[in-house]
Amino acid sequence: MSEEKSTGSSYTEKSRFKNFMKGPKSERVNYDFKNENLPYIKENQCKYASIVESMVKIDANSGDGDGWPVKKILTYKNNGDAFDCDDSNGTCRLTSKVYKKLGMKRDTELCKDGDGGDTMNSFLNLYKRTGKIYELDCDFFKNKGVEALSDWDAFYGKLKEAMDKPTLDDLIEFTERIHTIGNFIYSLPGFNLHRQSQTQDFWDLALYGIFNHFEQGKPGVTSEKAPLASIIAADGLDATTRWLDRYCCWPCFVKRTYMESFCEKRYPFEPLPFFRDEARFEDFEAGGIKMPQNRTELKDCLTNINNRIKERGELMVAALVSEEHIHRYDKCTD
């Protein structure tokens, strides 16, 4: 996957978005938003400049077969949360502008809830699951900073020995796609902060809970348990409900968050599970999380996540280019 490098010293939404829209479509779909760390640090003169320099060096040596996307993420995590490329803390001007351009985020003066960008599918839990399936020790992910980074080379060597190449390639591609446009969504802070423990950051489970939330509002549909309680810890329920109240129904949510690739193509557009398991959603409703249990399910999961992130990214980029396909938050007619 090719990447557009961050350039320029003017750190405004307009300038970063203009830079992002240059070049071919594939570069925008595959663009690694972690690269926005560099202009942010230059503008704010943060103490994490050395970390960004390390990320740039990792990019320069990409393709050398050492699992460099993971090295880049581990290096990025060393910034002490000063910068978040999905704009969960209001630090990424480009991501904020993308959310606004796509109609997912209201203009600043209209939004009193703060920033709540979210990375839909995240890195850690799926790597830990991979380690468990292949019987490899991946406890080093508990370490932060240099320790985790230095231990990665040994772990990657074990992965190459244990995994078939197509699955390993899918795992590395997943790491590359984590911080691309197709894996970002604007929500409200309560949703971002409180869904991890409930869903283990599996986006298909989060979508399933949101789908049931909208279904429960239909006449004749009842449930003993509030659907959002299955995906959001109690402290995040209020903010999540207010965020979803912006959408009149489930089809509206799917369309205006560009979530078509994660759902069935026909009405009622139910969420698609990440791997073939008839009981995945049923187990989740019962309070359990069905993880990939074997190598086949893991391969299926990785392939589906990668394809759906890519397809959604292409849809979002197409909307940014044409603008006529952008679904504004205040024009819900579904």
TORKOL-4160 file (C-alpha; in steps of 0.2 Angstrom, whole numbers, padded with zeros to 4 digits, m for minus):
334
<pt num="1" X="0000" Y="0000" Z="0000"/>
<pt num="2" X="0007" Y="0017" Z="m0005"/>
<pt num="3" X="0006" Y="0032" Z="0007"/>
<pt num="4" X="0006" Y="0050" Z="0004"/>
<pt num="5" X="0019" Y="0059" Z="0015"/>
<pt num="6" X="0014" Y="0073" Z="0026"/>
<pt num="7" X="0021" Y="0089" Z="0020"/>
<pt num="8" X="0020" Y="0108" Z="0024"/>
<pt num="9" X="0021" Y="0118" Z="0040"/>
<pt num="10" X="0004" Y="0126" Z="0040"/>
<pt num="11" X="m0007" Y="0116" Z="0052"/>
<pt num="12" X="m0025" Y="0121" Z="0048"/>
<pt num="13" X="m0040" Y="0110" Z="0042"/>
<pt num="14" X="m0040" Y="0119" Z="0025"/>
<pt num="15" X="m0022" Y="0116" Z="0022"/>
<pt num="16" X="m0021" Y="0098" Z="0028"/>
<pt num="17" X="m0037" Y="0094" Z="0018"/>
<pt num="18" X="m0030" Y="0102" Z="0002"/>
<pt num="19" X="m0014" Y="0092" Z="0004"/>
<pt num="20" X="m0024" Y="0076" Z="0007"/>
<pt num="21" X="m0034" Y="0078" Z="m0009"/>
<pt num="22" X="m0019" Y="0079" Z="m0020"/>
<pt num="23" X="m0013" Y="0064" Z="m0030"/>
<pt num="24" X="m0023" Y="0048" Z="m0036"/>
<pt num="25" X="m0038" Y="0041" Z="m0027"/>
<pt num="26" X="m0028" Y="0026" Z="m0021"/>
<pt num="27" X="m0016" Y="0036" Z="m0011"/>
<pt num="28" X="m0031" Y="0044" Z="m0002"/>
<pt num="29" X="m0039" Y="0027" Z="0002"/>
<pt num="30" X="m0023" Y="0020" Z="0008"/>
<pt num="31" X="m0016" Y="0036" Z="0017"/>
<pt num="32" X="m0010" Y="0033" Z="0034"/>
<pt num="33" X="m0017" Y="0047" Z="0045"/>
<pt num="34" X="m0003" Y="0044" Z="0058"/>
<pt num="35" X="0008" Y="0054" Z="0046"/>
<pt num="36" X="m0002" Y="0069" Z="0052"/>
<pt num="37" X="0008" Y="0068" Z="0068"/>
<pt num="38" X="0023" Y="0077" Z="0060"/>
<pt num="39" X="0014" Y="0093" Z="0055"/>
<pt num="40" X="0005" Y="0093" Z="0072"/>
<pt num="41" X="0021" Y="0092" Z="0081"/>
<pt num="42" X="0030" Y="0105" Z="0071"/>
<pt num="43" X="0016" Y="0117" Z="0074"/>
<pt num="44" X="0014" Y="0114" Z="0092"/>
<pt num="45" X="0033" Y="0111" Z="0096"/>
<pt num="46" X="0029" Y="0095" Z="0106"/>
<pt num="47" X="0042" Y="0085" Z="0115"/>
<pt num="48" X="0038" Y="0070" Z="0105"/>
<pt num="49" X="0047" Y="0076" Z="0089"/>
<pt num="50" X="0060" Y="0061" Z="0091"/>
<pt num="51" X="0045" Y="0049" Z="0090"/>
<pt num="52" X="0039" Y="0056" Z="0074"/>
<pt num="53" X="0057" Y="0056" Z="0067"/>
<pt num="54" X="0057" Y="0037" Z="0071"/>
<pt num="55" X="0041" Y="0035" Z="0062"/>
<pt num="56" X="0047" Y="0043" Z="0046"/>
<pt num="57" X="0063" Y="0032" Z="0046"/>
<pt num="58" X="0052" Y="0017" Z="0048"/>
<pt num="59" X="0042" Y="0023" Z="0033"/>
<pt num="60" X="0058" Y="0026" Z="0023"/>
<pt num="61" X="0063" Y="0008" Z="0026"/>
<pt num="62" X="0046" Y="0000" Z="0022"/>
<pt num="63" X="0044" Y="m0015" Z="0012"/>
<pt num="64" X="0060" Y="m0024" Z="0020"/>
<pt num="65" X="0049" Y="m0038" Z="0027"/>
<pt num="66" X="0051" Y="m0034" Z="0045"/>
<pt num="67" X="0033" Y="m0030" Z="0049"/>
<pt num="68" X="0036" Y="m0012" Z="0048"/>
<pt num="69" X="0018" Y="m0007" Z="0050"/>
<pt num="70" X="0018" Y="m0014" Z="0067"/>
<pt num="71" X="0034" Y="m0005" Z="0072"/>
<pt num="72" X="0026" Y="0011" Z="0066"/>
<pt num="73" X="0011" Y="0009" Z="0077"/>
<pt num="74" X="0021" Y="0004" Z="0092"/>
<pt num="75" X="0032" Y="0020" Z="0089"/>
<pt num="76" X="0016" Y="0030" Z="0087"/>
<pt num="77" X="0009" Y="0024" Z="0103"/>
<pt num="78" X="0024" Y="0032" Z="0112"/>
<pt num="79" X="0018" Y="0049" Z="0110"/>
<pt num="80" X="0008" Y="0049" Z="0126"/>
<pt num="81" X="m0009" Y="0052" Z="0118"/>
<pt num="82" X="m0004" Y="0070" Z="0114"/>
<pt num="83" X="m0009" Y="0067" Z="0096"/>
<pt num="84" X="m0023" Y="0055" Z="0090"/>
<pt num="85" X="m0025" Y="0053" Z="0071"/>
<pt num="86" X="m0043" Y="0049" Z="0073"/>
<pt num="87" X="m0046" Y="0065" Z="0081"/>
<pt num="88" X="m0053" Y="0058" Z="0097"/>
<pt num="89" X="m0045" Y="0073" Z="0107"/>
<pt num="90" X="m0047" Y="0086" Z="0094"/>
<pt num="91" X="m0028" Y="0086" Z="0088"/>
<pt num="92" X="m0030" Y="0080" Z="0070"/>
<pt num="93" X="m0035" Y="0094" Z="0059"/>
<pt num="94" X="m0036" Y="0083" Z="0043"/>
<pt num="95" X="m0047" Y="0070" Z="0051"/>
<pt num="96" X="m0059" Y="0084" Z="0058"/>
<pt num="97" X="m0061" Y="0091" Z="0041"/>
<pt num="98" X="m0064" Y="0074" Z="0033"/>
<pt num="99" X="m0078" Y="0071" Z="0046"/>
<pt num="100" X="m0086" Y="0088" Z="0042"/>
<pt num="101" X="m0084" Y="0086" Z="0023"/>
<pt num="102" X="m0093" Y="0069" Z="0024"/>
<pt num="103" X="m0107" Y="0076" Z="0035"/>
<pt num="104" X="m0103" Y="0066" Z="0050"/>
<pt num="105" X="m0097" Y="0080" Z="0061"/>
<pt num="106" X="m0106" Y="0096" Z="0064"/>
<pt num="107" X="m0097" Y="0113" Z="0062"/>
<pt num="108" X="m0088" Y="0117" Z="0078"/>
<pt num="109" X="m0100" Y="0131" Z="0083"/>
<pt num="110" X="m0115" Y="0119" Z="0082"/>
<pt num="111" X="m0107" Y="0105" Z="0092"/>
<pt num="112" X="m0106" Y="0106" Z="0111"/>
<pt num="113" X="m0101" Y="0088" Z="0114"/>
<pt num="114" X="m0083" Y="0089" Z="0110"/>
<pt num="115" X="m0073" Y="0078" Z="0098"/>
<pt num="116" X="m0076" Y="0060" Z="0097"/>
<pt num="117" X="m0067" Y="0052" Z="0082"/>
<pt num="118" X="m0065" Y="0033" Z="0084"/>
<pt num="119" X="m0055" Y="0020" Z="0075"/>
<pt num="120" X="m0067" Y="0006" Z="0072"/>
<pt num="121" X="m0056" Y="m0009" Z="0071"/>
<pt num="122" X="m0041" Y="m0008" Z="0082"/>
<pt num="123" X="m0024" Y="m0016" Z="0083"/>
<pt num="124" X="m0021" Y="m0025" Z="0100"/>
<pt num="125" X="m0034" Y="m0038" Z="0102"/>
<pt num="126" X="m0033" Y="m0046" Z="0085"/>
<pt num="127" X="m0014" Y="m0047" Z="0087"/>
<pt num="128" X="m0016" Y="m0055" Z="0104"/>
<pt num="129" X="m0029" Y="m0067" Z="0096"/>
<pt num="130" X="m0017" Y="m0072" Z="0083"/>
<pt num="131" X="m0004" Y="m0076" Z="0096"/>
<pt num="132" X="m0016" Y="m0087" Z="0105"/>
<pt num="133" X="m0022" Y="m0096" Z="0089"/>
<pt num="134" X="m0004" Y="m0100" Z="0084"/>
<pt num="135" X="0002" Y="m0103" Z="0102"/>
<pt num="136" X="0014" Y="m0089" Z="0103"/>
<pt num="137" X="0018" Y="m0078" Z="0118"/>
<pt num="138" X="0013" Y="m0060" Z="0114"/>
<pt num="139" X="0013" Y="m0053" Z="0131"/>
<pt num="140" X="0026" Y="m0040" Z="0126"/>
<pt num="141" X="0011" Y="m0030" Z="0119"/>
<pt num="142" X="0008" Y="m0026" Z="0137"/>
<pt num="143" X="0024" Y="m0016" Z="0137"/>
<pt num="144" X="0024" Y="0002" Z="0131"/>
<pt num="145" X="0037" Y="0011" Z="0121"/>
<pt num="146" X="0055" Y="0004" Z="0118"/>
<pt num="147" X="0052" Y="m0013" Z="0126"/>
<pt num="148" X="0037" Y="m0018" Z="0115"/>
<pt num="149" X="0046" Y="m0011" Z="0100"/>
<pt num="150" X="0062" Y="m0021" Z="0103"/>
<pt num="151" X="0053" Y="m0037" Z="0107"/>
<pt num="152" X="0043" Y="m0036" Z="0090"/>
<pt num="153" X="0057" Y="m0042" Z="0079"/>
<pt num="154" X="0058" Y="m0059" Z="0089"/>
<pt num="155" X="0039" Y="m0060" Z="0089"/>
<pt num="156" X="0038" Y="m0057" Z="0070"/>
<pt num="157" X="0051" Y="m0070" Z="0067"/>
<pt num="158" X="0040" Y="m0083" Z="0076"/>
<pt num="159" X="0025" Y="m0077" Z="0066"/>
<pt num="160" X="0034" Y="m0080" Z="0050"/>
<pt num="161" X="0038" Y="m0097" Z="0055"/>
<pt num="162" X="0021" Y="m0102" Z="0062"/>
<pt num="163" X="0009" Y="m0093" Z="0049"/>
<pt num="164" X="0005" Y="m0097" Z="0031"/>
<pt num="165" X="0011" Y="m0082" Z="0020"/>
<pt num="166" X="m0007" Y="m0077" Z="0014"/>
<pt num="167" X="m0013" Y="m0075" Z="0032"/>
<pt num="168" X="0002" Y="m0066" Z="0038"/>
<pt num="169" X="0000" Y="m0054" Z="0023"/>
<pt num="170" X="m0018" Y="m0051" Z="0028"/>
<pt num="171" X="m0012" Y="m0047" Z="0046"/>
<pt num="172" X="0001" Y="m0035" Z="0041"/>
<pt num="173" X="m0012" Y="m0027" Z="0028"/>
<pt num="174" X="m0024" Y="m0025" Z="0043"/>
<pt num="175" X="m0011" Y="m0016" Z="0052"/>
<pt num="176" X="m0008" Y="m0004" Z="0038"/>
<pt num="177" X="m0027" Y="m0001" Z="0036"/>
<pt num="178" X="m0030" Y="0003" Z="0054"/>
<pt num="179" X="m0027" Y="0022" Z="0053"/>
<pt num="180" X="m0034" Y="0025" Z="0035"/>
<pt num="181" X="m0050" Y="0034" Z="0031"/>
<pt num="182" X="m0061" Y="0019" Z="0029"/>
<pt num="183" X="m0058" Y="0014" Z="0047"/>
<pt num="184" X="m0063" Y="0030" Z="0055"/>
<pt num="185" X="m0080" Y="0036" Z="0061"/>
<pt num="186" X="m0086" Y="0052" Z="0070"/>
<pt num="187" X="m0096" Y="0048" Z="0086"/>
<pt num="188" X="m0097" Y="0057" Z="0103"/>
<pt num="189" X="m0083" Y="0054" Z="0116"/>
<pt num="190" X="m0094" Y="0042" Z="0127"/>
<pt num="191" X="m0095" Y="0029" Z="0112"/>
<pt num="192" X="m0076" Y="0030" Z="0109"/>
<pt num="193" X="m0071" Y="0028" Z="0127"/>
<pt num="194" X="m0083" Y="0015" Z="0133"/>
<pt num="195" X="m0086" Y="0001" Z="0119"/>
<pt num="196" X="m0069" Y="m0008" Z="0120"/>
<pt num="197" X="m0073" Y="m0018" Z="0135"/>
<pt num="198" X="m0090" Y="m0023" Z="0129"/>
<pt num="199" X="m0085" Y="m0028" Z="0111"/>
<pt num="200" X="m0066" Y="m0031" Z="0112"/>
<pt num="201" X="m0065" Y="m0018" Z="0098"/>
<pt num="202" X="m0073" Y="m0029" Z="0085"/>
<pt num="203" X="m0083" Y="m0017" Z="0074"/>
<pt num="204" X="m0096" Y="m0030" Z="0068"/>
<pt num="205" X="m0101" Y="m0032" Z="0086"/>
<pt num="206" X="m0103" Y="m0013" Z="0089"/>
<pt num="207" X="m0113" Y="m0012" Z="0073"/>
<pt num="208" X="m0124" Y="m0026" Z="0078"/>
<pt num="209" X="m0128" Y="m0017" Z="0095"/>
<pt num="210" X="m0132" Y="m0001" Z="0085"/>
<pt num="211" X="m0143" Y="m0010" Z="0073"/>
<pt num="212" X="m0153" Y="m0018" Z="0087"/>
<pt num="213" X="m0154" Y="m0001" Z="0095"/>
<pt num="214" X="m0163" Y="0006" Z="0080"/>
<pt num="215" X="m0174" Y="m0010" Z="0078"/>
<pt num="216" X="m0180" Y="m0009" Z="0096"/>
<pt num="217" X="m0188" Y="0008" Z="0091"/>
<pt num="218" X="m0199" Y="0000" Z="0079"/>
<pt num="219" X="m0218" Y="m0004" Z="0083"/>
<pt num="220" X="m0220" Y="m0022" Z="0090"/>
<pt num="221" X="m0201" Y="m0024" Z="0094"/>
<pt num="222" X="m0197" Y="m0027" Z="0112"/>
<pt num="223" X="m0181" Y="m0033" Z="0121"/>
<pt num="224" X="m0178" Y="m0036" Z="0139"/>
<pt num="225" X="m0160" Y="m0028" Z="0138"/>
<pt num="226" X="m0156" Y="m0011" Z="0131"/>
<pt num="227" X="m0146" Y="m0015" Z="0115"/>
<pt num="228" X="m0134" Y="m0002" Z="0118"/>
<pt num="229" X="m0130" Y="m0009" Z="0135"/>
<pt num="230" X="m0122" Y="m0024" Z="0126"/>
<pt num="231" X="m0109" Y="m0013" Z="0117"/>
<pt num="232" X="m0107" Y="0002" Z="0129"/>
<pt num="233" X="m0102" Y="0003" Z="0147"/>
<pt num="234" X="m0114" Y="0012" Z="0158"/>
<pt num="235" X="m0104" Y="0029" Z="0158"/>
<pt num="236" X="m0105" Y="0030" Z="0139"/>
<pt num="237" X="m0123" Y="0026" Z="0136"/>
<pt num="238" X="m0130" Y="0044" Z="0137"/>
<pt num="239" X="m0117" Y="0051" Z="0125"/>
<pt num="240" X="m0120" Y="0036" Z="0113"/>
<pt num="241" X="m0138" Y="0039" Z="0113"/>
<pt num="242" X="m0137" Y="0057" Z="0109"/>
<pt num="243" X="m0125" Y="0053" Z="0095"/>
<pt num="244" X="m0137" Y="0040" Z="0087"/>
<pt num="245" X="m0152" Y="0052" Z="0090"/>
<pt num="246" X="m0144" Y="0062" Z="0075"/>
<pt num="247" X="m0150" Y="0048" Z="0064"/>
<pt num="248" X="m0168" Y="0044" Z="0061"/>
<pt num="249" X="m0166" Y="0025" Z="0058"/>
<pt num="250" X="m0154" Y="0011" Z="0054"/>
<pt num="251" X="m0154" Y="0014" Z="0035"/>
<pt num="252" X="m0150" Y="0032" Z="0038"/>
<pt num="253" X="m0136" Y="0028" Z="0049"/>
<pt num="254" X="m0128" Y="0016" Z="0037"/>
<pt num="255" X="m0130" Y="0028" Z="0023"/>
<pt num="256" X="m0123" Y="0043" Z="0032"/>
<pt num="257" X="m0109" Y="0035" Z="0040"/>
<pt num="258" X="m0104" Y="0026" Z="0023"/>
<pt num="259" X="m0106" Y="0009" Z="0032"/>
<pt num="260" X="m0113" Y="m0001" Z="0017"/>
<pt num="261" X="m0098" Y="m0012" Z="0015"/>
<pt num="262" X="m0100" Y="m0018" Z="0033"/>
<pt num="263" X="m0119" Y="m0023" Z="0030"/>
<pt num="264" X="m0130" Y="m0034" Z="0020"/>
<pt num="265" X="m0134" Y="m0026" Z="0003"/>
<pt num="266" X="m0153" Y="m0028" Z="0005"/>
<pt num="267" X="m0165" Y="m0021" Z="0017"/>
<pt num="268" X="m0164" Y="m0022" Z="0032"/>
<pt num="269" X="m0145" Y="m0020" Z="0029"/>
<pt num="270" X="m0141" Y="m0031" Z="0044"/>
<pt num="271" X="m0122" Y="m0030" Z="0050"/>
<pt num="272" X="m0111" Y="m0044" Z="0043"/>
<pt num="273" X="m0101" Y="m0054" Z="0055"/>
<pt num="274" X="m0082" Y="m0054" Z="0052"/>
<pt num="275" X="m0081" Y="m0073" Z="0050"/>
<pt num="276" X="m0092" Y="m0087" Z="0047"/>
<pt num="277" X="m0100" Y="m0092" Z="0063"/>
<pt num="278" X="m0119" Y="m0094" Z="0064"/>
<pt num="279" X="m0119" Y="m0091" Z="0083"/>
<pt num="280" X="m0107" Y="m0075" Z="0083"/>
<pt num="281" X="m0121" Y="m0062" Z="0085"/>
<pt num="282" X="m0132" Y="m0074" Z="0095"/>
<pt num="283" X="m0118" Y="m0077" Z="0108"/>
<pt num="284" X="m0115" Y="m0059" Z="0109"/>
<pt num="285" X="m0133" Y="m0055" Z="0113"/>
<pt num="286" X="m0131" Y="m0068" Z="0127"/>
<pt num="287" X="m0117" Y="m0059" Z="0134"/>
<pt num="288" X="m0102" Y="m0067" Z="0126"/>
<pt num="289" X="m0089" Y="m0063" Z="0113"/>
<pt num="290" X="m0085" Y="m0076" Z="0101"/>
<pt num="291" X="m0068" Y="m0074" Z="0095"/>
<pt num="292" X="m0060" Y="m0082" Z="0080"/>
<pt num="293" X="m0057" Y="m0100" Z="0086"/>
<pt num="294" X="m0045" Y="m0107" Z="0073"/>
<pt num="295" X="m0034" Y="m0102" Z="0058"/>
<pt num="296" X="m0048" Y="m0103" Z="0046"/>
<pt num="297" X="m0059" Y="m0091" Z="0056"/>
<pt num="298" X="m0044" Y="m0079" Z="0059"/>
<pt num="299" X="m0040" Y="m0079" Z="0040"/>
<pt num="300" X="m0058" Y="m0076" Z="0036"/>
<pt num="301" X="m0059" Y="m0062" Z="0049"/>
<pt num="302" X="m0044" Y="m0053" Z="0043"/>
<pt num="303" X="m0049" Y="m0054" Z="0025"/>
<pt num="304" X="m0066" Y="m0047" Z="0028"/>
<pt num="305" X="m0060" Y="m0033" Z="0039"/>
<pt num="306" X="m0047" Y="m0027" Z="0026"/>
<pt num="307" X="m0059" Y="m0028" Z="0011"/>
<pt num="308" X="m0073" Y="m0019" Z="0021"/>
<pt num="309" X="m0061" Y="m0005" Z="0027"/>
<pt num="310" X="m0055" Y="m0003" Z="0009"/>
<pt num="311" X="m0072" Y="m0003" Z="0001"/>
<pt num="312" X="m0078" Y="0010" Z="0014"/>
<pt num="313" X="m0063" Y="0021" Z="0011"/>
<pt num="314" X="m0066" Y="0021" Z="m0008"/>
<pt num="315" X="m0084" Y="0026" Z="m0005"/>
<pt num="316" X="m0079" Y="0040" Z="0007"/>
<pt num="317" X="m0065" Y="0046" Z="m0005"/>
<pt num="318" X="m0077" Y="0046" Z="m0020"/>
<pt num="319" X="m0089" Y="0057" Z="m0009"/>
<pt num="320" X="m0076" Y="0069" Z="m0005"/>
<pt num="321" X="m0071" Y="0071" Z="m0023"/>
<pt num="322" X="m0089" Y="0073" Z="m0030"/>
<pt num="323" X="m0097" Y="0081" Z="m0015"/>
<pt num="324" X="m0114" Y="0077" Z="m0023"/>
<pt num="325" X="m0115" Y="0060" Z="m0014"/>
<pt num="326" X="m0111" Y="0068" Z="0003"/>
<pt num="327" X="m0125" Y="0064" Z="0016"/>
<pt num="328" X="m0128" Y="0079" Z="0027"/>
<pt num="329" X="m0133" Y="0077" Z="0045"/>
<pt num="330" X="m0147" Y="0089" Z="0044"/>
<pt num="331" X="m0155" Y="0082" Z="0028"/>
<pt num="332" X="m0162" Y="0065" Z="0034"/>
<pt num="333" X="m0177" Y="0060" Z="0024"/>
<pt num="334" X="m0176" Y="0041" Z="0026"/>
